[in-house]
Amino acid sequence: MARKHNFCAGPAALPESVLTQAQSELLEWRDAGASIMELSHRSAEFQSVIELAETRLRRLLAISEDYAVLFLQGGASQQFAAIPQNLGSQSRAADYVVTGQWSKKALAEGGRFVNTSVAASSANDNYSSVPAFDSWVLNPDAAFLHYCPNETIGGLEFPWIPEATAPLVADMSSTLLSRPLDVNRFGVIYAGAQKNIGPAGLALVIVRRELLGGASESCPATLNWAVAESNQSMYNTPPTFAIYLAGLVFEWLENLGGLEAMAAINQRKATMLYTLIDESSFYGNPIEPSCRSLMNVPFTLADDSLDSIFLAEAEEAGLLNLKGHRSVGGMRASIYNAVPESSVHALCDFMQDFEGRHG
Ligand SMILES: Cc1ncc(COP(=O)(O)O)c(C=O)c1O
């Protein structure tokens, strides 16, 4: 078996030790006589799994009891529709900041349920920067302000957290758990699991409890956060295996030293890659340097006719999933938590070698 260097944007690499542990417990979890996948979500065994996963997540992010932690079905996109239905029933107005493809999608879906306004957008500079906060136009009646702190496709990341009077709602799909975070600044944090949390099929929602209970009449029960909260994320059958695996990932993070330790590793990985790109005239990154993503590093070749050769040779060298998103082209290396520093070293070595031969 040869696991290769995996730079996929999602579903992304998982820690090898987590996969090994899951493998060792696959046929029989502890002494349950069955796999965790084969046990009732109401069983004492699964109860202990979901409770421990939540405890670990709360410890990692210092989440207080003022917040509910929900493990939900579906991905982040489902939350694009859940957010306005849970928060927008009174004011029916909401502000959105658009800094790339994902916040654009959230805006489009939000518009099906509430009156959306674009508080700020960086469309004019092709989503290569974060609009200065003093240029934002905020609606005082907005039920919430939505933004995407890390745009996975464009590789654009907010270097600061907005100050808002309306509850701040953040799509943290591709940044949550990459570093410490002050959860108290947010009304709602949500994320699809398939980057830094676990396998696809699970979404995490961390919501300030005082925001629960105001969902619109027409909000489906499966999207209603208050229903999820009062049923301990088990209004219907939850994605049990994904929650189990997320729990193992949280344990892995705690054993590593928590999010401070993870952040230091992530910073080293990103610095290594951006330094190589910046010191070369062969590679480029279009994002304003202060807004570059720690997790998703898009890059272009000065001669884009070499793109397909780059990708083919990279794959041959054991470097997988470096093709940029179909909407932007070029290359993208996603260097999430579970991508080890050795993989980024291998990528940098390959890029230097490729430049030497083709530059
Ligand atoms: C920032 C962000 N938001 C939302 C999504 C959509 O997630 P899902 O496919 O889980 O619905 C993604 C997926 O990559 C993402 O990166």
PDBQT file of the ligand as one rigid body, heavy atoms in Angstrom, charges set to zero:
ROOT
HETATM    1  C1  LIG A 401     -16.412  27.273   2.083  1.00  0.00    +0.000 C 
HETATM    2  C2  LIG A 401     -17.342  26.203   1.614  1.00  0.00    +0.000 A 
HETATM    3  N1  LIG A 401     -18.659  26.346   1.824  1.00  0.00    +0.000 NA
HETATM    4  C3  LIG A 401     -19.539  25.427   1.441  1.00  0.00    +0.000 A 
HETATM    5  C4  LIG A 401     -19.139  24.290   0.783  1.00  0.00    +0.000 A 
HETATM    6  C5  LIG A 401     -20.169  23.294   0.350  1.00  0.00    +0.000 C 
HETATM    7  O1  LIG A 401     -20.069  22.198   1.154  1.00  0.00    +0.000 OA
HETATM    8  P1  LIG A 401     -20.950  20.894   0.881  1.00  0.00    +0.000 P 
HETATM    9  O2  LIG A 401     -20.451  20.303  -0.389  1.00  0.00    +0.000 OA
HETATM   10  O3  LIG A 401     -20.650  20.075   2.086  1.00  0.00    +0.000 OA
HETATM   11  O4  LIG A 401     -22.353  21.306   0.791  1.00  0.00    +0.000 OA
HETATM   12  C6  LIG A 401     -17.778  24.084   0.533  1.00  0.00    +0.000 A 
HETATM   13  C7  LIG A 401     -17.328  22.872  -0.161  1.00  0.00    +0.000 C 
HETATM   14  O5  LIG A 401     -16.217  22.726  -0.563  1.00  0.00    +0.000 OA
HETATM   15  C8  LIG A 401     -16.866  25.072   0.961  1.00  0.00    +0.000 A 
HETATM   16  O6  LIG A 401     -15.563  24.921   0.747  1.00  0.00    +0.000 OA
ENDROOT
TORSDOF 0
